[in-house]
């Protein structure tokens, strides 16, 4: 079945969702996405769920393109979804997030107007209640005042990072950059993609008029595990793309912390297992991108 089947023939934006063991949240999200006036094609990639997610999606939403993977591929499952789209732009949703009516139309207009735009980050509003009462996520508030500036050739402040649940990409740029990386797997995977897009000359910008909603699932990893995962991946990305002295200093700091902190020890062990492969994949970003990272206070 073509992903445009089911009423999305005029949409320029497809929506891709990667999910695992969040059937109820996903079904709620699909109710909202399939009701959008843009009628976007929707692709769901299931990461080996054990809670009946694929069967529930097939039964409730036959127009949604469903890919049921045998095991958990993490964030790179989204790559499989993007390959099944044929629209020029692709928006990502999580199983506990969705796009507000009109947001995808505005996103497509921004891409058409700004040819250097490779990735657009929308504003995230929290909760599933009345839009007027939904607070803006703190990450969106930070992006609205990003120190990289507000150039004339972008729809809003230039950024060098994004939450996947509020991102829309130019499909060709995403594909050329290689999509989400399987070594990082999940947790901070957006940072590496943002660096790879920037290294290829693509711009990323925050646009407050493109709005996503996020009602965080209660099915989340415990805070220490999340911290360890993100810390591991932050350092992997530094070894893969950023100046080696910075990566080495930060790794030494984590090693010192690991002597008395169990989450740090977990992060360090995961990093060391993956470090040889990370170094094989190393492609240092150009100096102009390193300067942007430094401007964000992310180098020392």
FENRATA-V866474 format. One record per residue. N is the residue number from 1. OMEGA is omega as a letter, one per 40 degrees, with the letter a starting at -180 (NA if undefined). D_CENTER is the distance of its C-alpha to the mean C-alpha in Angstrom with 2 decimals. Layout:
BEGIN
n = (N;N)
omega = (OMEGA;OMEGA)
d_center = (D_CENTER;D_CENTER)
END
This chain:
BEGIN
n = (1;2;3;4;5;6;7;8;9;10;11;12;13;14;15;16;17;18;19;20;21;22;23;24;25;26;27;28;29;30;31;32;33;34;35;36;37;38;39;40;41;42;43;44;45;46;47;48;49;50;51;52;53;54;55;56;57;58;59;60;61;62;63;64;65;66;67;68;69;70;71;72;73;74;75;76;77;78;79;80;81;82;83;84;85;86;87;88;89;90;91;92;93;94;95;96;97;98;99;100;101;102;103;104;105;106;107;108;109;110;111;112;113;114;115;116;117;118;119;120;121;122;123;124;125;126;127;128;129;130;131;132;133;134;135;136;137;138;139;140;141;142;143;144;145;146;147;148;149;150;151;152;153;154;155;156;157;158;159;160;161;162;163;164;165;166;167;168;169;170;171;172;173;174;175;176;177;178;179;180;181;182;183;184;185;186;187;188;189;190;191;192;193;194;195;196;197;198;199;200;201;202;203;204;205;206;207;208;209;210;211;212;213;214;215;216;217;218;219;220;221;222;223;224;225;226;227;228;229;230;231;232;233;234;235;236;237;238;239;240;241;242;243;244;245;246;247;248;249;250;251;252;253;254;255;256;257;258;259;260;261;262;263;264;265;266;267;268;269;270;271;272;273;274;275;276;277;278;279;280;281;282;283;284;285;286;287;288;289;290;291;292;293;294;295;296;297;298;299;300)
omega = (i;a;i;i;i;i;a;a;a;a;i;a;i;i;i;i;i;a;i;i;i;a;a;i;a;i;i;i;a;i;a;a;a;i;a;i;i;a;a;i;a;i;i;i;a;a;i;a;i;a;i;a;a;a;a;i;a;a;a;a;a;i;i;i;a;i;a;i;a;a;a;i;a;a;i;i;i;i;i;i;i;a;a;i;i;i;a;a;a;i;i;i;i;a;i;i;a;a;i;i;i;a;a;i;i;i;a;i;i;i;i;a;a;a;i;a;i;a;i;i;i;i;i;i;a;i;a;i;a;a;a;a;a;i;i;i;a;i;i;i;i;a;a;i;a;a;a;i;a;a;a;a;i;a;a;a;i;a;i;a;a;i;a;a;i;a;i;a;i;a;a;i;i;a;a;i;i;i;a;a;a;i;i;i;a;i;a;a;a;a;a;i;i;i;a;i;a;i;i;i;i;a;i;a;i;i;a;a;i;a;i;i;a;i;a;i;i;i;a;i;i;a;i;i;i;i;a;a;a;i;i;a;i;a;i;a;i;i;a;a;a;a;a;i;i;i;a;i;a;i;i;i;i;i;i;i;a;a;a;a;a;i;i;i;i;i;a;i;i;i;a;i;a;a;i;i;i;a;i;a;a;i;a;i;i;a;a;i;i;i;i;i;i;i;i;a;a;i;i;NA)
d_center = (25.72;23.98;20.66;22.37;25.03;25.40;25.80;22.87;25.19;24.77;21.05;19.31;15.81;14.74;12.26;10.62;10.24;10.35;12.84;15.54;18.67;17.70;20.01;21.19;17.93;16.66;20.02;19.84;16.53;18.09;21.19;19.47;17.49;20.66;22.70;20.96;23.53;21.42;21.63;18.44;18.43;16.22;15.27;14.79;14.37;16.12;15.83;19.55;20.01;23.50;23.82;24.66;21.33;21.98;25.51;24.62;22.12;24.72;27.43;25.89;23.78;25.56;24.02;20.47;19.79;19.41;18.75;20.05;19.35;22.07;20.03;16.73;14.54;11.55;8.01;10.10;11.48;9.03;11.06;14.12;13.13;12.55;15.93;17.59;16.85;19.38;18.23;17.58;14.25;11.40;9.42;6.86;8.38;8.72;12.40;13.26;11.83;13.09;14.05;17.45;20.22;20.38;16.89;16.00;19.47;19.04;15.79;17.77;20.65;18.82;17.75;21.36;22.81;20.89;21.02;19.39;16.16;13.43;10.37;10.96;9.55;11.49;13.46;12.69;16.00;16.76;18.94;20.27;23.55;25.02;22.64;25.28;25.13;21.39;20.58;17.82;15.31;16.37;13.13;13.76;17.35;16.73;14.83;17.78;20.06;18.15;20.95;19.95;21.89;21.94;23.16;25.04;23.03;19.78;19.34;18.66;18.11;16.63;13.65;12.26;8.92;6.40;4.93;2.17;5.84;7.34;6.22;8.95;9.81;13.35;13.70;16.24;14.38;11.37;14.14;16.25;13.78;13.52;9.97;8.35;11.36;13.51;15.28;12.49;11.76;9.68;9.37;8.22;6.89;4.85;8.54;10.12;8.48;9.35;12.72;13.34;12.90;15.15;17.55;18.13;18.97;16.13;15.53;12.68;13.91;13.67;15.61;17.12;18.62;15.45;14.88;12.66;14.26;13.20;15.99;14.91;16.39;19.36;18.54;16.72;17.75;20.43;19.67;21.32;19.37;15.99;17.47;18.74;15.56;13.66;16.90;17.36;14.08;14.64;18.02;17.10;14.99;18.00;20.37;18.50;18.10;19.87;23.62;25.21;27.41;24.55;22.90;26.38;27.22;24.15;24.74;28.35;27.41;25.37;28.37;30.71;28.66;28.54;32.34;32.27;28.79;27.72;23.96;24.33;26.43;23.80;21.19;23.88;24.94;21.52;21.17;24.66;24.24;21.38;22.78;25.12;22.48;20.21;23.27;23.97;20.59;21.08;20.73;21.34;19.71;22.37;24.22;22.91;19.33;20.89;22.70;19.62;18.27;21.80;21.90;19.08;21.32;19.21;22.17;25.58)
END
